[in-house]
Amino acid sequence: MSVTRKLVGKTLPVFAEPGTIRGDFSVDAPTVANAGRRPVRNLIHASGTVDEAKHEVALWFAPAELHTYRRADEEVMFGEEGG
């Protein structure tokens, strides 16, 4: 999880370090968002736990929008069962 957090950057894009996804591709700040009476716009989201992710996915996506897929190389790497 710490590697993911390092890659994504701090939650508020304005404080995210250069070289992170938020630091390089997000520019919003709480003061600008508050002045516009809107949430902070963020390019990426990273849940803190698997349970949190399941809850958030259910909030943001309908079941029909979720898909399971296998990359072309997974069968070669992992066999038919995938793991």
Residue pairs with C-beta under 8 A, 6 or more apart in sequence:
1 48
4 46
5 46
6 20
7 20
7 21
8 20
8 21
8 22
8 44
8 46
9 16
9 17
9 20
9 21
9 22
9 23
9 26
10 16
10 17
10 20
10 22
10 23
11 22
11 42
12 29
12 30
12 40
13 22
13 23
13 26
13 27
13 28
13 29
13 40
13 41
13 42
13 43
14 27
14 28
14 29
14 30
16 22
16 23
16 26
17 23
18 24
21 43
21 44
22 42
22 43
22 44
25 43
26 41
26 42
26 43
26 44
28 40
28 41
28 42
29 40
30 40
33 39
33 40
33 41
45 56
47 53
47 56
57 66
70 82
74 82
75 82
